[in-house]
Amino acid sequence: DKKDKARRNLELLERQSAEGLDTAYHKFNLGSEYLALGEWDKAADFLVRAWNEMEDDPRRHNYPYVPSLASRVVIALREAGRLDAAHAQADAGLVVFPGFTDLVFHQATIARERGDVDAARRLYERCLEMGDAPSKYTATVGCGSYLALMALASMAAPAEQEALLTRCLEEHPAFYGP
């Protein structure tokens, strides 16, 4: 159902493009629909272009969709296998949104995918220090709490894993992951 909706939305957005609509927000919407369809390269193309268009706007942090853009462009680049670009994009997003834990969480995931377990642990621990991002960032709940704990537990030795999972259960009893 989600893919069908994304395809329908994409048809409408592409029709608007053909009619000349070419704004950063329009590119964000196109990229978001390609992301929903798992078309990582197309998603990354539109989302990077949208981010680049917003780069010179001193008010970009005031647009409600830009935090989502900051996160989605990193996700699209990572899924497209462009890990260096994804990490750099997360850094760029953190300049604009310094409290956006999701971007650090994405960097931890990138480090883990690269096989750099030490960097991944440091970044997941930083997520825990930061806590969940403010809701104004349209953040993923848990990046600064239970999701980071679960990620750390999945990389830990058995004794440390048990301690992390126990902590997760104690601090977040409604989260059933542990």
N, C-alpha and C positions, 0 to 999 in steps of 0.2 A: 504493500500500500504506500509506504514512504517513497519507494522508487517511482511508482506511478505518479505520485503527486509531484516529485522532483522533475520528472519528464514533462508533465503538463506545465509546470512553472517555467521550465527551461524553454518550452515552445513559445510561451508568452514573452519571456525576456528576450529571446532571439528575434522575435518579431519587432519588439521595441528597438533593438539594435539596428535592424534593417531600416527602421524608420528614422534613424539618426540619433537615438538616445545613447549618450556616451559620457556618463558621469562616473565618479569613483563609487558612488553608492550602487549604481547599476552593475558595475563590474564586481562589486562585493556580492551582489545577489546572484549574478551568473556563477561566480566562483563557488558560492555556497551550495548552489544546486548541483554543480559538477562534483563537489565534495560529497554530497549526499548520495550521488550515483557511483562513487568510488572511482571517478575519472580524475586521478590525482594530478596528472600533468596539466590538463585543462584547468582544473581548479586552481592549481598553483599559478598558472599564467594570469588568470583574471585577478586573483587575490593579490599577487605581487604588484600588478599594474595599479590596482586600487590603492594599495598602501603607498606606492610611489607617488601617486597623484596627491595623496593627503600629506605627504612628507613636508611640504613647504607651507602648509596651512597652520599658522600659530594657534588656531582654535580647534585643532583636530581632536584634542582630548575632550572637547565638549560635545562632539557628535555621538549620539548613543550607540551607533553601530561600530565605531572604531575599536573598542576593546574586543568585540567579537572578531573583527577583521584581524587584529593583532594575533589572536589565538589561532584562528582558522588558517591564516597564511602559513604559520609554523607547522600546523598539522598537515596541510597539503604538501608542503615541501618535504617534510619527513616521510610521508607516505609515498611520495614520488622518488624516494631514495636520495634526495639531495640534502644529506645530513649537515654538511658544512653551512649551506645556505639557510637551513632551518634554524641551526644554532645561532647564526648571526642575526637572523630575523627576530628571534626571541630577545636577543640583546637590544635590538632596535626598539622592540616593543616595550622593554623594561625601562628604556630612557623616557618614554612617554607615560608609561603606567608603572611606576616603580614598585607598587604594592601588589602587582598582578601575579600571584603565586602560580597560576596556571602556566605561565610562560617558563618559570623555573622548573615546574614539573615536566613540561615538554623537554626542556634541556636535559633533565635527568634521564628521561626516556631515551633521548638521542644518545647520551653517553652510554647507557646500558646497551643499546642496539649496536654501538661501536665496540662493545666488549670492555669498556673502561668502567669496571665495577666500582673502583675507588671514587671516581668523579661522580658516578651515578649516586652512590651513597651520600657523598657530601651535598649534592644538590637536593636529594630527597630530605635530608636532615635540614637543609636550609628552608625547604617548604614547611617543615614542622615548626621551625622558628618563626617563619612569617605568618603562619596560620592561614586559614582560608581567606581568599581575596574578598574585598568589599563587594557587596552585591551590585554596585554601580558598574562593575566590570563585566557583568553577565558571566560570572565565573562558574566553573564546575565545582560544586560542593564536594569537599573531601580532598582536593589537591593539597591543602595545607594541614590535613589531619589524617583521616582513616585511609585514604588512598595512598598517601605517602608511607604510612605505617605498613600497609600491606605490601607495597613495593619493596620496602626495606626488608620485611620478613621473608619475602620470596628470594632474596639474595643472601640471607644470613645462614650461619651454621645452626644446627638444630637447637641448641640451648638458647642462643640469641633469638632465634625464630620464635620459640615459645614465649619468651619475655615480650617480644614486640606484639605478638598476637594477643597475649593476655592484656597488655596495655591498651591495645585497640578495643578489645571487648569492654574493658573497664571505662575507658573514656567515651566510647561510642556504642553503647549497648543496643541501639536500634539498628546498627549496621551488622548485617548477618554474614559478611565476608569471612571473618576469622573463624 
